[in-house]
Amino acid sequence: MEAHRADVVEDLVQVPEISLEDYKKSILPRCEYLNYVPKIIEALQRKGTLKTFNSASGLRWSAFPNDPKDSGRLEDDTFKHMATIAADIVEAAREVHDEGPEPTTVMECKPCEPTLSEGRNGGFKSDGHYRILQSRRPKCFKDATSDIAVDVPPQFVSDRLACDRPALEEYKKHDRPEDRNDDFAKLVGNASQHMYADPTRRFMFGTTIEDTNTRFWFFSRAIVLASESFNFIEDYTHLIGYVLALSFATAEELGYDLSVDRVAYPLAIDPSEYTIQYDYRVGQKTYRTIECLSSFRASGLLSRATRVWRVFQLDDPDLQERALKDVWIPSDAKTELEIQQDIFRSIEENSPGIDAEYREHFMEILQCEVVQTSQTLDDNMPEFVREPLDIKKHVTLRTNQMAKHSRILSGSNVGVPTGGSYANAKAPTRLQRVYNGKKHVRVVFAEVSMPLSEVRHHDVLFTALVSALKGLEYMFKGHYVHRDISAGNILLCNGKAKISDLEYAKKFLSEGPKNDPKTGTPVYMAVEVQESRYFFVLNERKVARGKPTQRRVKLPFFHNYLHDVESLFWIGLHALFSTVPAKYSKEELADCGQQRELFNCIFPHRLEGGSDRRLLFLSADFQGAEEVLPLKYQPALDQFVLLRHTLGFMYTEVYKKPNFPQHENFDSIYSTDDDDDNLFVAFQAVADAAYTEATQPLPDEESDIPPPQRALSYREENEDNDGRADDETYVDNGSASSGHEGAPPNKKRRKGGDATLKKVSNRNVAEESVQGNRSAGKRKRS
């Protein structure tokens, strides 16, 4: 858990600070008891909760006659009174306004009590927390398809459920830099883990106290912020307002998504064990999850928090399986359905009479909507951050006193590719983040497909790249660039690759002569995109023989069609470097250090890439790879070298045209008759040379092959083994932010899940994990 906290802090670096007045006005749930604060203070005085110890000090909490640093007691004993203070505030509020609503939460201080959560997502502790009284525990049903509730089994009746804690608190007796570091890291890390583990979360609240120095916090997918600090003993009205707001708030005001229900039913093979699933409502239909297909770094607080589920519609007699995506996108962005319709319209306008077959290269969307709140309002940032915030400064989450953590990446068990590094990697320093609103969107797809990140046979994966290239050709016909091609959003369905995640797709040159924002998943981004400059364009060009040389005017940088194609190249190369044959012995697995080291160099998970990655692509020198990759991968590697030369030729030919960049400049990349320069031929050659047996993720130095996963149920867990994913899309608007999503945590991870046989492209391939929910990507051990 310590390494996870360091990851999240390193991801955020700093958060905006707002005034206490703005926090109350824009963030805290509205509460009618706030109109009675003066009378509540009088009631607290009568009760003795607030009292004056001497004429000079004024009112203060009677439980704190001295400041915490001078209490003479241990930390837990010092701050246990926070719960009694909160209880007294609630009691006083009900006394002065007995016609008001009943409390919905209770504040508790149980610093030694680990939480219970689904699978392996629990086990963490907090010094204090609010617990919702109407538990968010699962609704229980007799079987997977039933919508008739049954009695809740004893294991789900507990006041330790992580899903019942909408607000967390961390305390320290002293106010030193190391105390703030520890409190901030614990609170931010635990909030991140809560939101990662619980698909029903929209946002959370938090509090940190160091001696008397107190801040309120807010965590959402759109913004993480802290209030200005105050003295909770002397400035007691702020604490009273916070307690009142959280104690009487509705579940929705506390950050819960009421359009999702947690459900449970007994396993057929063992009725004493329950699996946890979720019922998502989309329009008038309810879809029940079967398993989590992917979760794109849902632990990243400021992220799209993409979760993709295998689901079925509850009232469908055929129980046909669908795919459901739950995601947060920019508030002003079009939905995936709207973008897909724009692309289809443009394809047909620019290619009259085109066969409708082109649509087979894209996912069929059945439903797409912005999630609605209980008030039938869009679940958008203005609904939970009610007014514009005045951000004048930022709170740094970690000072230099905080110990550095070494982190090693190995794999992920949430359906995304192996991450950006297998070795210690220090994240680059980033400028202040630009905060934009996000809205909550759900998409239901007709087909259930498999992301290429899950494919364990190179020949299947590389063949899918040929199919994906055809999809990109159709986007080219519609004048659209995708801008986020990755192994997570190229989906394999019935042997054909389908392009998904269109949120960042846009018409080429649609915004005029200005630099495109840097967009994409770092390990798959084109090297030019990572550095926002052209490498294959000549600085000087002869206009005609015998005439003087002219210098090309410096052009704004545009994400172009070849950059999308290059991302396919990196998907394939990533598969070579991040896997080894499944039949490798433990001794062979232990001898993968050089491959792991080279992977680190070529696939750094940094938005700006790295010099080794750039050098490999620009020089086309793969000699180092030939020396460390498995021998059976060499034929495919040889074809990747040729593919790289084909891409380089295409770049050079397109860039040297006099009117570059125009759409017509790129006509040749899909229309050449010369096999030596044909991208389809080059990608097919890679597929033909591919290793045909099963592979496995390249392990870290310590890991063995992970055990099969089992169905999720509530369990206590104290180990630090977070399965967070790190295939995440980044956007750099080129202003004050280096990453719309922030750089990902660098954390040791493992690819999880055993395999069953699935028919793909008319052959049996071990691709799909055993039946069972992968909610938030964690396994339950045997």
C-alpha positions in Angstrom: 0.0 0.0 0.0 2.9 2.4 0.7 4.2 2.1 -2.9 0.6 2.6 -4.2 0.3 5.8 -2.2 3.6 7.1 -3.5 2.4 6.3 -7.0 -0.8 8.3 -6.7 1.0 11.3 -5.1 3.5 11.2 -7.9 0.7 11.1 -10.4 -1.0 14.2 -9.0 2.1 16.1 -7.7 -0.1 19.0 -6.4 -3.8 19.9 -6.2 -5.6 23.2 -6.3 -6.5 25.0 -3.1 -9.8 26.8 -2.7 -11.2 28.9 0.1 -13.3 27.3 2.8 -16.2 29.5 1.6 -15.9 28.0 -1.9 -15.6 24.5 -0.5 -18.9 25.0 1.4 -20.6 26.8 -1.4 -19.6 24.6 -4.3 -18.5 21.2 -2.9 -20.3 20.2 0.3 -23.8 18.8 0.1 -26.4 21.3 0.8 -27.9 21.0 4.3 -30.8 22.8 6.0 -29.1 22.5 9.4 -26.5 25.0 8.3 -29.1 27.7 8.8 -29.1 26.8 12.6 -25.3 26.8 13.3 -25.5 29.6 15.9 -28.1 27.7 17.8 -26.2 24.4 17.4 -23.1 26.1 18.9 -25.3 27.2 21.9 -26.5 23.6 22.3 -22.9 22.3 22.2 -22.0 24.7 24.9 -24.9 23.6 27.1 -23.8 20.0 26.5 -20.2 20.8 27.4 -18.8 19.8 24.0 -17.6 23.4 23.5 -16.3 25.2 26.5 -13.9 28.0 27.6 -10.9 26.9 29.5 -9.6 30.4 30.3 -10.6 33.9 29.4 -7.9 34.3 26.8 -8.5 31.1 24.8 -12.2 31.4 23.9 -14.4 28.5 23.0 -12.7 25.2 22.0 -13.6 21.5 22.0 -13.7 20.2 25.5 -12.1 17.0 24.2 -9.0 19.1 23.3 -8.1 21.2 26.3 -4.6 21.2 24.7 -3.6 21.1 21.1 -2.9 17.5 19.9 0.9 17.9 19.9 0.6 18.7 23.7 -2.0 16.1 24.5 0.5 13.7 26.2 -1.4 10.8 24.6 -0.8 8.5 21.7 -2.2 9.6 18.3 -5.1 7.2 18.2 -6.2 8.1 21.7 -5.8 11.8 21.0 -8.1 11.9 17.9 -10.7 9.3 19.0 -12.7 12.2 20.2 -13.4 13.3 16.6 -16.1 10.7 16.5 -17.8 11.9 19.8 -17.5 15.5 18.6 -19.3 14.6 15.4 -22.0 12.7 17.3 -22.6 15.7 19.6 -22.9 18.0 16.6 -25.6 15.8 15.0 -27.4 15.4 18.3 -27.4 19.2 18.8 -28.6 19.8 15.3 -31.6 17.5 15.9 -32.3 19.2 19.2 -32.5 22.7 17.7 -34.3 21.6 14.5 -36.3 18.4 15.3 -38.3 18.7 12.1 -35.2 18.3 10.0 -34.1 15.1 8.2 -32.6 12.1 10.1 -28.9 11.5 9.8 -27.7 9.3 7.0 -24.1 8.7 8.1 -22.1 8.2 11.3 -18.6 9.4 11.9 -16.3 6.7 13.3 -12.6 6.5 14.4 -11.3 3.0 14.0 -7.7 3.4 12.9 -6.8 -0.3 13.4 -9.8 -1.7 11.5 -9.2 -2.9 7.9 -12.0 -2.6 5.5 -13.8 -5.3 3.6 -14.2 -5.0 -0.1 -14.8 -7.0 -3.2 -12.0 -9.4 -4.1 -8.6 -7.9 -3.2 -9.6 -4.3 -3.2 -9.9 -3.9 0.6 -7.7 -4.3 3.6 -6.7 -0.6 3.9 -7.3 1.5 7.0 -8.0 5.1 7.8 -7.9 7.0 11.0 -11.5 8.2 10.7 -14.3 7.8 8.2 -18.0 8.5 7.7 -20.1 5.3 7.3 -23.4 5.5 5.4 -26.2 4.1 7.5 -28.2 2.6 4.6 -25.5 0.2 3.6 -24.4 0.0 -0.1 -23.8 -3.8 0.3 -25.0 -6.0 -2.5 -28.6 -6.8 -3.2 -28.7 -10.6 -3.3 -30.4 -12.8 -5.8 -30.9 -16.5 -6.1 -28.9 -16.9 -9.4 -27.1 -14.9 -12.1 -30.2 -14.0 -14.1 -32.7 -13.5 -11.3 -34.2 -10.1 -10.5 -36.0 -11.3 -7.4 -34.1 -10.4 -4.2 -33.4 -12.9 -1.5 -32.1 -12.6 2.1 -28.6 -11.1 2.5 -26.1 -13.7 3.7 -24.2 -12.9 6.9 -20.9 -12.2 5.2 -22.4 -9.0 3.6 -23.7 -7.7 6.9 -20.8 -5.7 8.3 -20.0 -2.1 9.3 -16.5 -2.6 7.8 -17.6 -2.5 4.1 -15.4 -0.1 2.1 -18.4 0.6 -0.1 -20.1 2.3 2.9 -17.4 4.9 3.5 -18.0 8.1 1.5 -15.5 10.2 3.4 -12.1 9.4 5.0 -9.9 11.2 7.5 -6.2 11.0 8.5 -4.6 12.5 11.6 -1.2 13.4 13.0 -0.3 14.9 16.4 2.4 17.1 14.8 2.5 19.5 11.9 5.9 18.8 10.3 6.5 18.2 6.6 6.8 14.5 7.1 3.5 14.5 8.9 1.7 16.3 6.1 3.4 14.0 3.5 2.1 10.9 5.3 -1.4 12.2 5.8 -1.7 13.5 2.2 -0.3 10.2 0.8 -2.6 8.0 2.9 -5.7 10.0 2.2 -5.1 10.4 -1.5 -4.0 6.8 -1.9 -7.0 5.4 0.0 -9.4 7.6 -1.9 -7.9 6.4 -5.1 -8.2 2.8 -4.0 -11.9 3.3 -2.9 -12.8 4.8 -6.3 -10.9 2.1 -8.1 -12.5 -0.7 -6.2 -16.1 0.6 -6.4 -17.7 1.2 -9.8 -20.6 2.9 -8.0 -18.4 5.9 -6.9 -18.6 9.3 -8.6 -16.7 11.3 -6.0 -15.5 11.2 -2.3 -14.7 13.6 0.5 -11.7 13.7 2.9 -10.1 15.4 5.9 -6.5 15.7 7.1 -5.4 17.1 10.4 -1.8 17.7 11.5 -1.9 19.0 15.1 -4.6 21.6 14.7 -3.9 22.3 11.0 -6.9 21.0 9.0 -7.9 20.7 5.4 -11.0 19.4 3.7 -10.5 17.4 0.4 -12.6 16.4 -2.6 -11.9 13.6 -5.1 -13.5 13.1 -8.4 -12.6 12.1 -12.0 -12.6 15.7 -13.1 -10.8 17.4 -10.2 -9.0 16.7 -6.9 -8.8 19.7 -4.6 -8.2 20.8 -1.0 -9.5 23.6 1.1 -7.3 26.2 2.6 -6.1 25.2 6.1 -7.7 26.2 9.3 -7.5 25.4 13.1 -10.2 22.9 13.8 -10.2 23.7 17.5 -10.4 27.5 17.4 -12.3 27.8 14.1 -14.8 25.2 15.1 -17.6 26.5 12.9 -15.9 25.1 9.8 -15.8 21.6 11.3 -19.5 21.9 12.4 -20.5 22.8 8.9 -18.6 19.9 7.4 -20.0 17.4 9.9 -23.6 18.6 9.3 -23.2 18.5 5.5 -21.9 14.9 5.5 -24.1 13.6 8.3 -27.4 14.5 6.6 -26.5 14.1 2.9 -28.2 11.7 0.5 -26.3 8.8 -1.0 -26.1 10.7 -4.3 -24.8 13.8 -2.6 -22.2 11.7 -1.0 -20.9 10.6 -4.4 -22.7 7.4 -5.1 -24.0 6.6 -8.5 -27.6 5.5 -8.1 -27.9 4.2 -11.6 -25.6 1.2 -10.6 -26.5 -1.4 -8.1 -24.1 -3.9 -6.5 -25.5 -7.4 -6.7 -24.5 -10.9 -5.5 -25.6 -14.4 -6.2 -24.2 -17.8 -5.1 -21.8 -19.7 -7.4 -23.3 -22.8 -9.0 -20.2 -24.8 -8.2 -20.2 -23.7 -4.5 -23.4 -22.1 -3.2 -21.6 -21.0 -0.1 -19.5 -18.5 -2.1 -21.0 -15.5 -3.8 -19.8 -13.5 -6.7 -20.2 -9.7 -6.8 -21.6 -8.2 -10.0 -23.2 -4.9 -10.9 -26.6 -3.9 -12.5 -26.1 -0.8 -14.8 -29.2 1.1 -16.0 -28.9 2.6 -19.5 -32.1 4.3 -20.5 -35.0 2.0 -19.6 -32.8 -1.1 -19.7 -30.8 -2.8 -17.0 -27.6 -4.7 -17.8 -26.0 -7.2 -15.4 -22.2 -7.6 -15.5 -20.7 -11.0 -16.1 -17.0 -10.0 -16.0 -14.8 -7.0 -16.3 -13.2 -7.0 -19.7 -10.9 -4.1 -19.1 -10.4 -1.3 -16.6 -8.1 1.4 -18.0 -6.3 2.6 -15.0 -9.5 3.2 -13.0 -7.3 3.8 -10.0 -6.1 7.0 -11.6 -8.1 9.7 -9.9 -8.0 12.2 -12.7 -8.7 9.8 -15.6 -11.5 8.6 -17.9 -11.9 5.7 -15.5 -12.9 3.5 -18.3 -14.4 0.2 -17.4 -15.7 -2.3 -20.0 -17.9 -5.1 -19.0 -19.3 -8.3 -20.5 -23.1 -7.9 -19.7 -26.5 -9.2 -20.5 -29.9 -7.4 -20.4 -31.9 -8.6 -17.5 -35.3 -8.9 -19.3 -33.8 -10.4 -22.5 -35.1 -14.0 -22.8 -32.1 -15.0 -24.9 -29.6 -13.5 -22.4 -27.5 -12.3 -25.3 -24.2 -11.0 -24.2 -23.2 -7.4 -24.9 -20.4 -5.1 -24.0 -20.9 -2.1 -21.8 -18.5 0.8 -21.4 -18.6 3.2 -18.5 -16.3 6.3 -19.0 -15.8 9.9 -18.1 -15.1 12.2 -21.0 -14.6 16.0 -21.3 -17.8 17.9 -20.7 -17.7 19.6 -24.1 -16.8 16.4 -26.0 -19.2 14.5 -28.3 -20.1 11.0 -27.2 -18.7 8.0 -29.0 -22.0 7.4 -30.9 -22.1 11.0 -32.1 -18.4 10.8 -33.3 -19.0 7.5 -35.0 -22.0 8.9 -36.8 -19.9 11.9 -37.9 -17.2 9.5 -39.2 -19.7 7.3 -41.1 -21.4 10.4 -42.6 -18.0 11.7 -43.8 -16.9 8.4 -45.2 -20.1 8.2 -47.3 -19.9 11.8 -48.4 -16.3 11.4 -49.6 -16.7 7.9 -51.0 -20.2 7.9 -52.7 -21.5 4.4 -53.2 -19.1 2.8 -50.7 -20.2 -0.6 -49.6 -21.6 -0.7 -46.1 -19.1 -3.4 -45.2 -16.8 -0.6 -43.9 -19.0 -0.4 -40.8 -17.8 -3.9 -39.8 -14.5 -2.4 -38.8 -16.2 -0.4 -36.1 -18.1 -1.4 -33.0 -21.9 -1.5 -33.4 -23.4 0.8 -30.8 -26.8 -0.1 -29.4 -27.1 2.6 -26.8 -25.1 5.6 -25.8 -26.1 8.2 -23.2 -24.8 10.7 -20.6 -25.6 9.1 -17.3 -28.5 10.8 -15.5 -28.7 11.7 -11.8 -31.9 11.0 -9.8 -33.0 14.5 -10.8 -32.7 13.5 -14.5 -29.7 15.8 -14.9 -26.6 14.9 -16.8 -23.9 13.5 -14.5 -21.5 16.3 -15.3 -18.9 18.2 -13.3 -21.3 21.2 -12.7 -23.6 18.9 -10.8 -21.1 18.1 -8.1 -18.9 21.3 -8.4 -21.8 23.7 -8.4 -20.0 27.0 -9.1 -16.8 28.1 -10.7 -13.8 27.7 -8.3 -11.4 30.5 -7.5 -8.0 28.6 -7.6 -5.3 30.9 -6.4 -2.6 28.4 -5.4 -1.8 24.7 -5.2 -1.1 22.3 -2.4 2.0 20.2 -3.0 1.3 16.7 -1.9 4.9 15.7 -1.2 8.0 17.5 0.0 11.5 16.3 -0.4 11.4 14.6 3.0 9.2 11.8 1.7 11.1 8.6 0.9 11.5 7.6 -2.6 9.9 4.3 -3.6 11.4 1.9 -6.2 8.7 0.6 -8.3 8.8 -2.1 -11.0 6.2 -2.8 -13.6 5.4 -6.2 -14.8 1.9 -6.6 -16.0 -1.7 -6.0 -15.3 -4.7 -8.1 -14.5 -7.4 -5.8 -15.7 -7.3 -6.4 -19.4 -4.8 -3.8 -20.5 -1.3 -4.2 -21.9 1.8 -4.5 -19.8 2.8 -1.1 -18.6 5.4 1.4 -19.5 8.3 0.2 -17.4 9.7 -3.0 -15.9 12.3 -1.1 -13.9 12.6 1.9 -11.6 11.4 5.0 -13.4 11.3 8.5 -12.1 8.3 10.5 -13.5 9.3 13.8 -15.1 8.5 17.0 -13.4 5.2 18.4 -14.6 3.6 21.8 -14.7 0.3 22.7 -13.1 -2.5 20.7 -14.5 -5.3 22.3 -16.4 -8.7 21.2 -15.0 -11.6 20.7 -17.4 -15.0 19.3 -16.7 -15.9 15.7 -17.3 -19.3 14.0 -17.9 -20.2 10.4 -17.3 -21.1 8.4 -20.3 -22.3 4.8 -20.9 -22.1 2.9 -24.2 -23.6 -0.5 -25.0 -22.1 -2.4 -27.9 -23.8 -5.2 -29.8 -20.7 -7.4 -29.7 -18.5 -8.7 -27.0 -14.9 -8.5 -28.2 -11.4 -8.9 -26.9 -8.9 -6.0 -26.7 -5.6 -6.9 -28.4 -4.0 -6.3 -25.0 -5.6 -9.6 -24.0 -4.5 -11.7 -27.0 -1.8 -14.2 -26.2 -1.0 -15.5 -29.7 1.2 -13.3 -31.8 -0.2 -14.6 -35.1 -3.8 -13.7 -34.0 -2.7 -10.3 -32.8 -0.6 -9.4 -35.9 -3.3 -10.6 -38.2 -5.7 -8.3 -36.3 -3.3 -5.4 -37.1 -3.9 -6.0 -40.8 -7.6 -5.8 -40.2 -7.2 -2.7 -38.1 -5.2 -1.1 -40.9 -8.2 -1.5 -43.1 -10.3 0.3 -40.5 -7.8 3.1 -40.5 -8.1 3.3 -44.3 -11.8 3.8 -44.0 -11.2 6.6 -41.4 -8.8 8.1 -44.0 -11.6 8.0 -46.6 -13.7 10.0 -44.1 -10.8 12.4 -43.5 -10.6 11.4 -39.8 -7.6 10.7 -37.6 -8.1 8.5 -34.5 -5.3 9.9 -32.3 -5.5 7.2 -29.7 -4.8 3.9 -31.3 -3.8 1.4 -28.7 -4.0 -2.3 -27.8 -6.9 -1.5 -25.5 -9.1 0.0 -28.2 -8.5 -2.3 -31.1 -11.0 -5.1 -30.4 -11.0 -8.6 -31.8 -14.5 -9.8 -32.7 -15.1 -12.9 -34.8 -11.7 -12.7 -36.2 -12.0 -9.1 -37.3 -10.4 -6.1 -35.7 -12.7 -3.3 -34.8 -11.7 0.3 -33.9 -13.3 1.7 -30.8 -12.7 4.5 -28.3 -13.4 7.3 -30.8 -13.5 10.1 -28.1 -10.4 11.8 -29.5 -11.0 11.2 -33.2 -11.3 14.3 -35.3 -11.2 15.5 -38.8 -7.7 16.0 -40.2 -6.8 19.7 -40.2 -10.2 20.6 -38.8 -8.8 23.3 -36.4 -6.7 25.2 -38.9 -3.0 26.0 -38.8 -2.3 25.4 -35.1 -0.5 22.7 -33.2 -2.6 19.6 -32.4 -2.8 18.7 -28.7 -0.6 15.7 -27.9 -3.0 12.8 -27.5 -2.5 9.0 -27.1 -1.4 6.1 -25.0 2.4 6.7 -24.4 3.6 3.2 -25.1 1.8 3.2 -28.5 2.3 6.8 -29.6 4.2 7.7 -32.7 7.6 9.2 -31.9 6.8 12.4 -33.8 3.6 12.9 -31.7 5.5 12.3 -28.5 7.9 15.1 -29.4 5.4 17.3 -31.4 7.8 17.7 -34.3 8.4 16.2 -37.7 11.5 13.9 -38.0 11.0 12.8 -41.6 10.6 16.3 -43.1 13.6 17.8 -44.8 14.7 21.3 -43.5 15.9 22.2 -47.0 14.5 21.1 -50.3 15.5 21.8 -53.9 12.5 23.3 -55.7 14.0 22.4 -59.1 17.3 21.2 -60.5 19.7 24.0 -60.9 17.7 26.4 -58.7 18.8 27.6 -55.3 17.7 25.7 -52.2 14.8 27.1 -50.2 14.1 26.6 -46.6 10.8 25.0 -45.8 8.6 27.2 -43.6 8.2 25.8 -40.1 4.8 24.2 -39.9 2.5 23.7 -37.0 2.6 20.0 -35.9 -0.5 18.0 -36.8 -1.4 14.4 -35.8 -1.7 12.8 -39.2 -2.8 9.5 -40.7 0.6 7.9 -40.6 0.8 8.5 -36.9 -2.2 6.3 -36.4 -0.6 3.6 -38.6 2.7 3.9 -36.6 0.7 3.1 -33.4 -0.2 -0.2 -35.0 3.5 -0.9 -35.4 4.1 -0.1 -31.7 1.2 -2.4 -30.7 2.9 -5.3 -32.5 6.4 -4.5 -31.3 5.1 -4.1 -27.7 3.7 -7.7 -27.9 7.2 -9.0 -28.9 9.0 -7.2 -26.1 6.4 -7.7 -23.3 5.9 -11.5 -23.7 7.8 -14.7 -23.8 6.6 -18.2 -24.9 4.1 -19.7 -22.5 6.1 -22.9 -22.4 9.1 -21.2 -20.9 10.5 -22.9 -17.8 11.1 -21.1 -14.5 14.8 -21.1 -15.4 14.1 -19.4 -18.7 11.8 -16.9 -17.1 14.5 -16.0 -14.7 16.8 -15.3 -17.6 14.8 -12.5 -19.1 16.6 -9.6 -17.5 18.1 -8.2 -20.7 14.7 -8.3 -22.5 13.1 -6.6 -19.6 15.8 -3.9 -19.6 15.4 -3.3 -23.3 11.7 -3.1 -22.9 12.2 -0.4 -20.3 14.2 1.6 -22.8 11.9 1.3 -25.7 8.6 1.6 -23.9 8.9 4.3 -21.2 5.5 5.2 -20.0 6.1 9.0 -20.3 4.1 11.3 -22.5 7.3 12.6 -24.2 8.7 9.1 -24.8 12.5 8.6 -24.6 15.7 8.8 -26.6 16.1 5.0 -26.9 12.6 4.7 -28.4 13.2 7.6 -30.8 16.6 6.2 -31.9 15.3 2.7 -32.5 12.5 4.0 -34.8 14.5 6.7 -36.6 17.6 4.6 -37.2 15.7 1.3 -37.7 18.5 -0.4 -35.8 17.0 -3.5 -34.1 20.3 -5.2 -33.4 19.9 -5.0 -29.6 16.4 -6.6 -29.9 17.8 -9.5 -32.0 20.2 -10.3 -29.1 17.6 -10.4 -26.3 14.3 -11.5 -27.7 13.3 -15.2 -27.8 14.8 -17.0 -30.8 11.4 -18.0 -32.0 10.4 -14.3 -32.2 13.2 -13.5 -34.7 11.3 -14.1 -38.0 8.6 -11.6 -36.9 11.2 -9.1 -35.7 12.9 -9.2 -39.1 9.6 -8.3 -40.7 9.1 -5.5 -38.2 12.4 -4.1 -39.4 11.1 -4.1 -42.9 7.7 -2.6 -41.8 9.7 0.2 -40.1 11.5 0.9 -43.4 8.1 1.0 -45.2 6.7 3.4 -42.7 9.9 5.6 -43.0 9.6 5.6 -46.8 5.9 6.7 -46.5 6.7 9.5 -44.1 9.5 10.8 -46.3 7.4 10.6 -49.5 4.4 12.3 -47.9 6.4 15.0 -46.2 8.4 16.1 -49.2 5.3 17.1 -51.2 5.1 20.8 -51.8 1.7 21.4 -50.3 2.2 19.3 -47.2 0.2 18.8 -45.0 -3.0 18.3 -47.0 -5.3 15.3 -47.0 -4.4 14.5 -50.6 -0.7 14.1 -49.7 -1.5 10.9 -47.9 -3.4 9.2 -50.8 -0.4 7.0 -51.6 -0.2 5.3 -48.2 -3.2 3.1 -49.0 -3.1 3.1 -52.8 0.4 2.0 -53.9 0.7 -1.0 -56.2 4.4 -1.6 -55.3 4.5 -4.5 -52.8 7.8 -3.1 -51.4 6.0 0.0 -50.2 2.6 -1.4 -49.5 1.6 -1.2 -45.8 -0.9 -4.0 -46.1 1.7 -6.3 -47.5 4.2 -5.3 -44.8 1.8 -5.9 -41.9 0.7 -9.2 -43.5 4.3 -10.3 -43.7 4.7 -9.7 -39.9 1.6 -11.8 -39.3 2.9 -14.6 -41.6 6.2 -14.7 -39.7 4.6 -14.6 -36.2 5.2 -17.1 -33.5 2.1 -19.3 -33.5 2.1 -20.8 -30.0 0.8 -19.2 -26.8 2.7 -16.5 -25.0 2.7 -15.1 -21.5 3.5 -11.7 -20.1 7.2 -11.0 -19.4 7.4 -11.4 -15.6 9.4 -9.2 -13.2 12.3 -10.6 -11.4 10.3 -12.0 -8.5 7.0 -13.2 -9.9 5.8 -16.6 -10.8 2.9 -17.3 -13.2 -0.1 -16.0 -11.3 -2.8 -18.4 -10.2 -6.2 -18.6 -11.8 -8.6 -16.0 -10.6 -11.9 -16.8 -8.8 -15.2 -15.0 -8.4 -15.2 -11.9 -6.2 -16.7 -11.9 -2.8 -16.1 -9.8 0.3 -12.9 -10.6 2.1 -10.4 -9.1 4.4 -7.1 -8.3 2.7 -4.0 -6.7 4.1 -1.5 -7.3 1.4 -0.3 -4.7 -1.0 -1.0 -6.1 -4.4 -2.9 -3.6 -6.4 -3.7 -4.7 -9.9 -3.9 -1.2 -11.3 -3.7 -0.8 -15.0 -1.6 1.7 -16.8 -2.8 1.7 -20.4 -4.3 5.2 -20.2 -4.8 7.9 -22.8 -3.0 11.2 -22.2 -3.9 14.6 -23.6 -1.3 17.4 -23.6 -3.0 20.7 -24.7 0.4 22.3 -24.8 -0.5 24.9 -22.2 0.1 24.5 -18.5 -0.4 20.8 -18.5 1.8 18.0 -19.6 -0.9 15.4 -19.4 -4.7 15.6 -19.3 -4.6 12.4 -17.3 -1.3 12.8 -15.6 1.6 10.4 -15.9 0.7 6.9 -14.7 2.0 5.3 -11.5 4.9 3.0 -12.0 4.0 0.0 -9.9 4.7 -3.7 -10.0 1.8 -5.4 -11.7 0.9 -8.8 -13.0 -1.2 -10.0 -15.8 -3.8 -12.2 -14.2 -6.2 -14.9 -15.1 -6.0 -18.5 -16.2 -7.2 -19.4 -19.6 -9.9 -21.3 -21.3 -10.2 -22.1 -25.0 -11.9 -19.7 -27.3 -12.5 -19.9 -31.0 -10.8 -17.0 -32.8 -10.3 -16.9 -36.5 -11.3 -20.6 -36.9 -8.8 -21.9 -34.4 -8.6 -22.6 -30.7 -6.7 -20.0 -28.9 -6.1 -19.7 -25.2 -7.3 -16.1 -24.8 -10.1 -15.6 -22.3 -9.8 -15.7 -18.5 -11.9 -18.1 -16.5 -15.5 -17.2 -15.7 -15.6 -14.7 -12.9 -15.9 -11.0 -12.3 -12.7 -8.9 -12.6 -14.2 -5.9 -10.9 -11.4 -3.4 -10.8 -9.0 -6.1 -11.9 -8.1 -8.0 -8.7 -7.9 -11.7 -8.1 -9.1 -13.7 -5.2 -6.5 -16.2 -4.2 -7.2 -19.8 -3.7 
